[in-house]
Amino acid sequence: MTLVGKVAAAIAADDRKRKENGGEPLRRKPTLVPIPQAELPWQLEATLRNVLRTLARATAVPA
């Protein structure tokens, strides 16, 4: 069983236990999914060089 499967099984067991004790299941964050390409207004491309350059420019703010 993968880690995701183990986590899902643990969540289900915890929810069953809480239900048996008269409690409500915990509220959890929804699962995260990537944004579909159709919803992106442009081709999103970030190379390591661009990320490092932007980070360097942001940290080297003139005083």
C-alpha positions as CSV (number, residue, x, y, z in Angstrom):
1,M,0.0,0.0,0.0
2,T,1.3,3.4,-0.9
3,L,1.6,6.3,1.5
4,V,-1.5,8.0,0.0
5,G,-3.4,4.8,0.6
6,K,-2.2,4.5,4.2
7,V,-3.2,8.1,4.9
8,A,-6.7,7.6,3.3
9,A,-7.2,4.4,5.4
10,A,-6.1,6.2,8.6
11,I,-8.5,9.1,7.8
12,A,-11.4,6.7,7.2
13,A,-10.6,4.8,10.5
14,D,-10.4,8.1,12.4
15,D,-13.7,9.2,11.0
16,R,-15.4,5.9,11.9
17,K,-14.0,6.1,15.4
18,R,-15.3,9.7,15.8
19,K,-18.7,8.7,14.5
20,E,-19.0,5.8,16.9
21,N,-18.2,8.2,19.8
22,G,-20.9,10.6,18.6
23,G,-18.7,13.2,17.1
24,E,-18.6,14.6,13.6
25,P,-15.8,14.0,11.1
26,L,-13.0,16.5,11.1
27,R,-13.1,19.2,8.4
28,R,-10.2,18.7,6.0
29,K,-8.7,20.6,3.2
30,P,-9.9,19.5,-0.2
31,T,-7.4,17.6,-2.3
32,L,-5.1,19.7,-4.4
33,V,-5.1,19.3,-8.2
34,P,-3.1,21.1,-10.9
35,I,-4.7,24.0,-12.8
36,P,-5.8,22.7,-16.2
37,Q,-3.9,24.2,-19.2
38,A,-7.2,25.5,-20.7
39,E,-7.7,27.8,-17.7
40,L,-4.2,29.4,-17.9
41,P,-4.3,32.6,-19.9
42,W,-0.8,32.1,-21.3
43,Q,1.9,29.4,-21.5
44,L,3.4,29.4,-18.0
45,E,7.1,28.7,-18.1
46,A,9.6,29.2,-15.4
47,T,13.2,28.1,-15.9
48,L,15.6,27.8,-13.0
49,R,17.6,30.7,-14.4
50,N,14.5,33.0,-14.4
51,V,13.5,32.0,-10.9
52,L,17.0,32.6,-9.5
53,R,17.4,35.9,-11.3
54,T,14.0,37.2,-10.0
55,L,14.9,36.1,-6.5
56,A,18.3,37.8,-6.7
57,R,16.7,41.0,-8.0
58,A,14.1,40.9,-5.2
59,T,16.6,40.5,-2.4
60,A,19.0,43.1,-3.7
61,V,16.7,46.1,-3.1
62,P,18.5,49.4,-3.1
63,A,18.4,51.2,0.2
